[in-house]
């Protein structure tokens, strides 16, 4: 929390403690919704609930949608049935559906019973879509027009329904069967004469997505076409909702966070760091740590198998950490870059051989460069024999080359099989490459040093 928010927090908390509710409400009405949500999150639960009750009906719904899930649940379960119903009614349908997805079934039933019939219908409609699909993040509040409407009629319609719509910047032109015919930007309505027909000025080449499309693929459409809103249609091309840029940014943040956690060998979660208990954090981390610990036994077995060689050339032991780290880092670099390229749609599985060929060349260049530096280190700093230096250098070239190859191949293969390639970029890949680097090292040493 920055200095400005901290000052606001102290001022609002003082007004709350002094029970100056009218002044507090006036202060809140002039503040940004996000700042209010941030301040409320830093309060004790009871104070947060008091603050929420003081907000006006419309302001309360806007702030509520910006709160963390556990804060939303606390507030909604602390309100009376009637108050909770009002909150649900004033939320955008997608925000209401997201909230109810996280709530126990008994509470969801009670909330829906107290919501307006049209709100209940919209929420139930959204809840039927699979998690992580475009349909699950869309909102059903949008402005729809007809081709035979005049500009004047269209503006009147916008005025009549704009308060209940997610956005009015883009209006969607539908036929009698609600099939998407085109779009019409608000600025075109303002710049044309009142008697001009919507069908004559609408944009017919519309970018849309299906309700079953993955959220991440929908996000790529936003990025590719610089969209602020994306219409969502069913399998018959009937328009059922829109996804707005604020919702897709949440999706992108969620997907990015999930990839980062997987790459760090952590089971993904939706909770904020400080909102996650120690026990929950333990559950996220220990399964992968256990798996990696067990997989590391292969590395130990390889070293044990070459104990005789290490006893004759003890100096070889000192280079093991460097070689394992170099190979592991090389593989992680390749895997991470391929994961990013796949996520951004820069490559697909059909580019498999192009990717592999590129990583092979990069592996050779990196291997030669690193081996040259390692040779100088072995001879002039460590003062080892040229034969030991040769073993280290040959191992580096082979390990880096194979690590780049392995990292890119495994990532592409996992992607083709339909799994998340970010999993491959985790320490699991590093563990595999560590074992591979050791095998190369000891075999090269056996040949060069005749052990």
C-alpha positions as CSV (number, residue, x, y, z in Angstrom):
1,X,0.0,0.0,0.0
2,X,1.5,3.4,-1.0
3,X,1.7,6.5,1.1
4,X,-1.5,8.0,-0.3
5,X,-3.6,4.9,0.4
6,X,-2.1,4.7,3.9
7,X,-3.2,8.2,4.6
8,X,-6.7,7.4,3.3
9,X,-6.8,4.3,5.4
10,X,-6.0,6.3,8.6
11,X,-8.5,9.0,7.7
12,X,-11.3,6.6,6.9
13,X,-10.6,4.4,9.9
14,X,-10.7,7.5,12.2
15,X,-14.1,8.5,10.7
16,X,-15.4,5.0,11.2
17,X,-14.2,4.8,14.8
18,X,-15.7,8.2,15.6
19,X,-19.0,7.1,13.9
20,X,-19.0,10.0,11.5
21,X,-20.9,7.9,8.9
22,X,-22.2,10.8,6.8
23,X,-18.8,12.3,6.3
24,X,-17.3,8.9,5.7
25,X,-19.8,8.2,3.0
26,X,-19.0,11.5,1.3
27,X,-15.3,10.7,1.4
28,X,-15.9,7.2,-0.1
29,X,-18.2,8.6,-2.9
30,X,-15.2,10.7,-4.1
31,X,-12.7,7.9,-4.1
32,X,-11.7,5.4,-6.8
33,X,-13.3,1.9,-6.4
34,X,-10.0,0.1,-6.5
35,X,-8.5,2.3,-3.8
36,X,-11.5,1.6,-1.6
37,X,-11.2,-2.1,-2.1
38,X,-7.4,-1.9,-1.3
39,X,-8.1,-0.1,1.9
40,X,-10.9,-2.4,2.9
41,X,-8.7,-5.4,2.4
42,X,-6.2,-4.1,5.0
43,X,-9.0,-3.7,7.6
44,X,-10.2,-6.1,10.2
45,X,-13.2,-8.1,9.0
46,X,-15.7,-6.3,11.2
47,X,-14.5,-2.8,10.1
48,X,-14.5,-4.0,6.4
49,X,-18.1,-5.0,6.8
50,X,-19.1,-1.7,8.4
51,X,-17.3,0.2,5.6
52,X,-19.1,-1.9,3.0
53,X,-22.6,-1.2,4.5
54,X,-21.9,2.6,4.3
55,X,-21.2,2.5,0.6
56,X,-24.1,3.4,-1.7
57,X,-25.8,0.5,-3.6
58,X,-24.1,1.0,-6.9
59,X,-20.7,1.9,-5.4
60,X,-20.9,-1.2,-3.1
61,X,-21.3,-3.5,-6.1
62,X,-18.4,-2.0,-8.0
63,X,-16.1,-2.2,-5.0
64,X,-17.3,-5.7,-4.1
65,X,-16.2,-7.0,-7.5
66,X,-12.6,-5.8,-6.8
67,X,-12.3,-7.5,-3.4
68,X,-10.4,-10.8,-2.9
69,X,-12.6,-14.0,-2.9
70,X,-12.4,-14.7,0.8
71,X,-13.3,-11.0,1.6
72,X,-16.3,-11.3,-0.8
73,X,-17.4,-14.5,0.9
74,X,-17.1,-13.0,4.4
75,X,-19.2,-10.0,3.4
76,X,-21.9,-11.8,1.5
77,X,-22.4,-14.4,4.3
78,X,-22.5,-11.6,6.9
79,X,-25.3,-9.7,5.1
80,X,-28.9,-10.4,5.5
81,X,-30.6,-12.4,2.7
82,X,-32.2,-9.2,1.3
83,X,-28.9,-7.2,1.4
84,X,-27.0,-10.1,-0.2
85,X,-29.7,-10.3,-2.9
86,X,-29.3,-6.6,-3.7
87,X,-25.5,-7.0,-4.0
88,X,-25.9,-9.9,-6.4
89,X,-28.5,-8.0,-8.4
90,X,-26.1,-5.0,-8.8
91,X,-23.0,-7.1,-9.8
92,X,-22.2,-7.7,-13.5
93,X,-23.4,-11.2,-14.3
94,X,-19.9,-12.6,-14.9
95,X,-18.6,-11.2,-11.5
96,X,-21.7,-12.7,-9.8
97,X,-21.1,-16.1,-11.4
98,X,-17.4,-16.0,-10.4
99,X,-18.4,-15.4,-6.8
100,X,-21.0,-18.1,-6.6
101,X,-18.5,-20.7,-8.1
102,X,-16.4,-20.3,-5.0
103,X,-19.3,-20.5,-2.5
104,X,-20.8,-23.6,-0.8
105,X,-23.9,-24.9,-2.5
106,X,-26.2,-24.1,0.5
107,X,-25.2,-20.4,0.3
108,X,-25.4,-20.3,-3.5
109,X,-29.0,-21.6,-3.3
110,X,-29.9,-19.0,-0.7
111,X,-28.3,-16.1,-2.7
112,X,-30.1,-17.1,-5.9
113,X,-33.4,-17.4,-4.2
114,X,-33.1,-13.7,-3.1
115,X,-31.8,-12.4,-6.4
116,X,-34.1,-11.1,-9.2
117,X,-35.4,-13.7,-11.7
118,X,-33.5,-12.1,-14.6
119,X,-30.3,-12.0,-12.5
120,X,-30.8,-15.7,-11.5
121,X,-31.3,-16.6,-15.1
122,X,-28.1,-14.9,-16.3
123,X,-26.0,-16.4,-13.5
124,X,-27.3,-19.9,-14.1
125,X,-26.6,-19.4,-17.8
126,X,-23.0,-18.6,-17.1
127,X,-22.5,-21.3,-14.5
128,X,-23.3,-24.0,-17.1
129,X,-20.1,-23.3,-19.1
130,X,-16.9,-25.3,-18.2
131,X,-14.3,-23.6,-16.1
132,X,-11.6,-21.8,-18.1
133,X,-13.8,-21.5,-21.2
134,X,-14.7,-18.2,-22.9
135,X,-18.3,-18.7,-21.8
136,X,-17.4,-18.8,-18.1
137,X,-15.8,-15.3,-18.2
138,X,-18.2,-13.5,-20.5
139,X,-21.0,-11.1,-19.4
140,X,-24.4,-11.1,-20.9
141,X,-24.9,-7.4,-20.5
142,X,-24.2,-5.7,-23.8
143,X,-26.0,-3.3,-26.2
144,X,-27.7,-5.0,-29.2
145,X,-29.1,-3.3,-32.2
146,X,-31.0,-4.2,-35.4
147,X,-30.0,-3.5,-39.0
148,X,-33.2,-1.6,-39.7
149,X,-32.8,0.8,-36.8
150,X,-31.9,4.4,-37.5
151,X,-29.0,6.1,-35.8
152,X,-31.5,8.1,-33.7
153,X,-33.3,4.9,-32.6
154,X,-30.0,3.2,-31.8
155,X,-28.9,6.2,-29.6
156,X,-32.2,6.1,-27.8
157,X,-31.8,2.3,-27.1
158,X,-28.3,2.9,-25.8
159,X,-29.6,5.5,-23.4
160,X,-32.3,3.2,-22.1
161,X,-30.1,0.2,-21.4
162,X,-26.6,1.7,-21.0
163,X,-26.6,1.6,-17.1
164,X,-27.1,-2.2,-17.2
165,X,-24.4,-2.8,-19.9
166,X,-20.8,-3.7,-19.4
167,X,-19.7,-1.3,-22.2
168,X,-21.4,1.0,-24.8
169,X,-18.3,1.7,-26.9
170,X,-19.1,-1.1,-29.2
171,X,-22.7,-2.1,-30.1
172,X,-23.6,-5.5,-31.6
173,X,-26.0,-5.8,-34.5
174,X,-28.2,-8.9,-34.4
175,X,-30.9,-10.3,-36.6
176,X,-34.3,-11.7,-35.5
177,X,-32.7,-15.0,-34.4
178,X,-29.9,-13.1,-32.5
179,X,-27.3,-14.1,-34.9
180,X,-24.3,-11.8,-35.0
181,X,-24.4,-9.6,-38.1
182,X,-21.9,-7.0,-37.3
183,X,-20.7,-4.3,-34.9
184,X,-21.2,-0.5,-34.7
185,X,-18.9,1.7,-32.7
186,X,-20.5,4.5,-30.7
187,X,-18.4,7.1,-32.5
188,X,-20.0,6.1,-35.8
189,X,-23.4,6.8,-34.4
190,X,-22.4,10.2,-33.2
191,X,-20.8,11.1,-36.5
192,X,-23.7,10.1,-38.7
193,X,-27.1,11.7,-39.4
194,X,-30.1,10.5,-37.4
195,X,-31.9,8.9,-40.3
196,X,-29.0,6.7,-41.4
197,X,-29.7,3.0,-41.0
198,X,-27.5,0.8,-38.8
199,X,-27.2,-1.8,-41.5
200,X,-25.5,0.8,-43.8
201,X,-22.7,1.8,-41.3
202,X,-22.1,-1.4,-39.4
203,X,-18.8,-3.3,-39.6
204,X,-19.6,-6.8,-41.0
205,X,-16.1,-8.4,-40.5
206,X,-16.5,-9.3,-36.9
207,X,-13.9,-11.2,-34.8
208,X,-15.8,-13.5,-32.3
209,X,-15.2,-16.6,-30.3
210,X,-17.2,-19.7,-29.4
211,X,-18.4,-20.3,-25.8
212,X,-16.3,-23.4,-25.6
213,X,-13.0,-21.7,-26.6
214,X,-10.3,-21.8,-24.0
215,X,-9.8,-18.5,-22.1
216,X,-6.1,-18.4,-23.0
217,X,-7.0,-18.6,-26.8
218,X,-9.6,-15.8,-26.3
219,X,-6.8,-13.7,-24.7
220,X,-4.7,-14.3,-27.8
221,X,-7.5,-12.8,-30.0
222,X,-7.5,-9.7,-27.8
223,X,-3.7,-9.4,-28.2
224,X,-3.7,-10.2,-32.0
225,X,-6.5,-7.8,-33.0
226,X,-6.1,-5.1,-30.3
227,X,-9.6,-5.6,-29.0
228,X,-11.4,-4.0,-26.0
229,X,-14.3,-6.4,-26.2
230,X,-14.9,-9.7,-27.9
231,X,-18.4,-11.1,-28.8
232,X,-19.1,-14.6,-27.7
233,X,-21.4,-16.8,-29.9
234,X,-22.8,-20.3,-29.5
235,X,-22.5,-23.1,-32.1
236,X,-25.3,-21.6,-34.2
237,X,-23.5,-18.2,-34.3
238,X,-26.1,-16.7,-31.9
239,X,-24.6,-14.0,-29.7
240,X,-24.8,-14.9,-26.0
241,X,-22.4,-12.4,-24.4
242,X,-19.1,-10.4,-24.5
243,X,-15.7,-10.6,-22.9
244,X,-14.3,-7.3,-21.9
245,X,-10.6,-6.3,-21.7
246,X,-10.7,-6.0,-17.9
247,X,-11.8,-9.7,-17.6
248,X,-9.3,-10.9,-20.2
249,X,-6.5,-9.1,-18.3
250,X,-7.5,-11.2,-15.2
251,X,-7.3,-14.3,-17.3
252,X,-3.9,-13.4,-18.6
253,X,-2.6,-12.7,-15.1
254,X,-4.1,-16.0,-13.9
255,X,-2.5,-18.0,-16.8
256,X,0.9,-16.3,-16.4
257,X,0.9,-16.9,-12.6
258,X,-0.1,-20.5,-13.2
259,X,2.8,-21.0,-15.7
260,X,5.3,-19.4,-13.3
261,X,4.2,-21.6,-10.5
262,X,4.4,-24.8,-12.6
263,X,7.8,-23.8,-13.8
264,X,8.9,-23.4,-10.2
265,X,7.4,-26.8,-9.3
266,X,4.5,-25.4,-7.3
267,X,0.9,-26.6,-7.6
268,X,-1.1,-23.6,-8.8
269,X,-3.6,-21.8,-6.6
270,X,-5.9,-18.8,-7.1
271,X,-5.3,-17.4,-3.6
272,X,-3.0,-14.4,-3.0
273,X,0.3,-15.2,-1.2
274,X,-0.6,-13.6,2.2
275,X,-4.1,-15.1,2.0
276,X,-2.7,-18.6,1.7
277,X,-2.1,-20.4,5.1
278,X,1.1,-22.1,6.0
279,X,-0.6,-25.5,5.6
280,X,-2.0,-24.7,2.2
281,X,1.4,-23.5,1.0
282,X,2.9,-26.7,2.3
283,X,0.4,-28.7,0.3
284,X,1.3,-26.8,-2.8
285,X,5.0,-27.3,-2.5
286,X,5.8,-30.6,-0.9
287,X,4.5,-33.0,-3.6
288,X,6.9,-31.6,-6.2
289,X,9.8,-31.4,-3.7
290,X,9.2,-35.1,-2.8
291,X,9.1,-36.1,-6.5
292,X,12.3,-34.1,-7.2
293,X,14.0,-35.6,-4.1
294,X,13.2,-39.1,-5.2
295,X,14.2,-38.4,-8.8
296,X,17.6,-37.1,-7.6
297,X,18.4,-40.6,-6.3
298,X,19.3,-41.4,-10.0
299,X,22.0,-38.7,-9.8
300,X,23.3,-40.3,-6.5
301,X,23.3,-43.7,-8.1
302,X,25.4,-42.5,-11.1
303,X,28.0,-41.0,-8.7
304,X,28.1,-44.1,-6.6
305,X,28.6,-46.2,-9.7
306,X,31.8,-44.2,-10.6
307,X,33.3,-44.1,-7.1
308,X,36.4,-45.9,-8.2
309,X,37.1,-43.4,-10.9
310,X,36.5,-40.5,-8.5
311,X,38.9,-42.0,-6.0
312,X,41.7,-42.1,-8.6
313,X,41.0,-38.6,-9.9
314,X,39.6,-36.8,-7.0
315,X,39.8,-33.5,-8.9
316,X,36.9,-34.7,-11.1
317,X,34.6,-34.3,-8.1
318,X,35.2,-30.5,-7.9
319,X,33.7,-30.0,-11.4
320,X,30.4,-31.9,-10.8
321,X,28.4,-28.9,-9.5
322,X,29.5,-26.7,-12.4
323,X,28.7,-29.3,-15.1
324,X,25.3,-30.1,-13.6
325,X,24.3,-26.5,-13.2
326,X,25.5,-25.6,-16.7
327,X,23.5,-28.5,-18.3
328,X,20.4,-27.8,-16.2
329,X,20.4,-24.1,-16.9
330,X,21.0,-24.7,-20.7
331,X,18.0,-27.0,-20.8
332,X,15.8,-24.6,-18.8
333,X,16.7,-21.7,-21.1
334,X,15.6,-23.7,-24.2
335,X,12.4,-25.0,-22.5
336,X,11.4,-21.6,-21.2
337,X,11.8,-19.9,-24.5
338,X,9.8,-22.6,-26.3
339,X,7.0,-22.4,-23.7
340,X,6.8,-18.7,-24.2
341,X,6.7,-19.0,-28.0
342,X,4.0,-21.6,-27.8
343,X,2.0,-19.5,-25.3
344,X,2.2,-16.4,-27.6
345,X,1.3,-18.5,-30.7
346,X,4.6,-17.7,-32.3
347,X,5.2,-21.4,-33.0
348,X,3.2,-24.6,-33.2
349,X,4.0,-28.3,-33.3
350,X,4.4,-28.1,-37.1
351,X,7.5,-26.1,-36.4
352,X,9.0,-29.0,-34.4
353,X,12.0,-29.6,-36.7
354,X,12.7,-25.8,-37.1
355,X,12.8,-25.4,-33.3
356,X,15.0,-28.5,-32.8
357,X,17.4,-27.4,-35.6
358,X,17.7,-23.9,-34.1
359,X,18.3,-25.2,-30.6
360,X,21.0,-27.6,-31.9
361,X,22.9,-24.8,-33.5
362,X,22.5,-22.6,-30.4
363,X,23.7,-25.6,-28.2
364,X,26.8,-26.0,-30.3
365,X,27.7,-22.3,-30.2
366,X,27.0,-22.0,-26.4
367,X,28.9,-25.3,-25.7
368,X,32.0,-24.2,-27.6
369,X,32.0,-20.7,-25.9
370,X,31.5,-22.1,-22.4
371,X,34.1,-24.9,-23.0
372,X,36.7,-22.4,-24.1
373,X,36.1,-20.4,-20.9
374,X,36.2,-23.6,-18.8
375,X,39.5,-24.7,-20.5
376,X,41.2,-21.4,-19.4
377,X,39.8,-21.8,-15.9
378,X,41.1,-25.3,-15.6
379,X,44.6,-24.6,-16.9
380,X,45.3,-21.1,-15.5
381,X,43.2,-20.8,-12.3
382,X,42.7,-24.4,-11.1
383,X,46.1,-25.5,-12.6
384,X,44.8,-28.9,-13.7
385,X,46.3,-31.0,-16.4
386,X,45.2,-30.5,-20.0
387,X,43.6,-34.0,-20.0
388,X,41.3,-33.1,-17.1
389,X,40.6,-29.8,-18.8
390,X,39.7,-31.7,-22.0
391,X,37.3,-33.9,-20.1
392,X,35.5,-30.9,-18.6
393,X,35.4,-29.1,-22.0
394,X,34.1,-32.1,-24.0
395,X,31.5,-32.7,-21.3
396,X,30.3,-29.1,-21.4
397,X,29.9,-29.2,-25.2
398,X,28.0,-32.4,-25.2
399,X,25.9,-31.6,-22.1
400,X,24.9,-28.1,-23.4
401,X,24.1,-29.5,-26.8
402,X,22.0,-32.3,-25.5
403,X,20.3,-30.2,-22.8
404,X,19.1,-27.6,-25.4
405,X,17.9,-30.5,-27.6
406,X,16.2,-32.3,-24.7
407,X,14.6,-29.2,-23.3
408,X,13.0,-28.1,-26.6
409,X,12.0,-31.6,-27.7
410,X,10.3,-32.5,-24.4
411,X,8.4,-29.2,-24.4
412,X,7.1,-29.6,-27.9
413,X,6.2,-33.3,-27.3
414,X,4.3,-32.4,-24.1
415,X,2.5,-29.6,-25.9
416,X,1.5,-32.0,-28.7
417,X,0.1,-34.5,-26.2
418,X,-2.2,-31.8,-24.8
419,X,-0.5,-31.2,-21.5
420,X,0.8,-27.9,-20.2
421,X,4.4,-27.4,-21.5
422,X,5.2,-25.2,-18.5
423,X,5.4,-28.4,-16.4
424,X,8.4,-29.5,-18.5
425,X,10.3,-26.2,-17.8
426,X,10.2,-27.0,-14.1
427,X,13.1,-28.4,-12.0
428,X,12.0,-31.9,-13.1
429,X,13.7,-31.1,-16.4
430,X,16.8,-29.9,-14.6
431,X,16.9,-33.1,-12.6
432,X,16.8,-35.2,-15.7
433,X,19.5,-33.1,-17.4
434,X,21.7,-33.3,-14.2
435,X,21.7,-37.1,-14.5
436,X,22.4,-36.8,-18.3
437,X,25.3,-34.5,-17.6
438,X,26.9,-36.8,-15.1
439,X,26.6,-39.8,-17.5
440,X,28.3,-37.8,-20.2
441,X,31.0,-36.6,-17.7
442,X,32.0,-40.0,-16.4
443,X,31.9,-41.7,-19.7
444,X,34.1,-39.0,-21.3
445,X,36.5,-39.3,-18.3
446,X,36.6,-43.0,-18.7
447,X,37.6,-42.7,-22.3
448,X,40.1,-39.8,-22.0
449,X,41.7,-40.7,-18.7
450,X,41.5,-44.5,-19.2
451,X,39.8,-45.2,-15.9
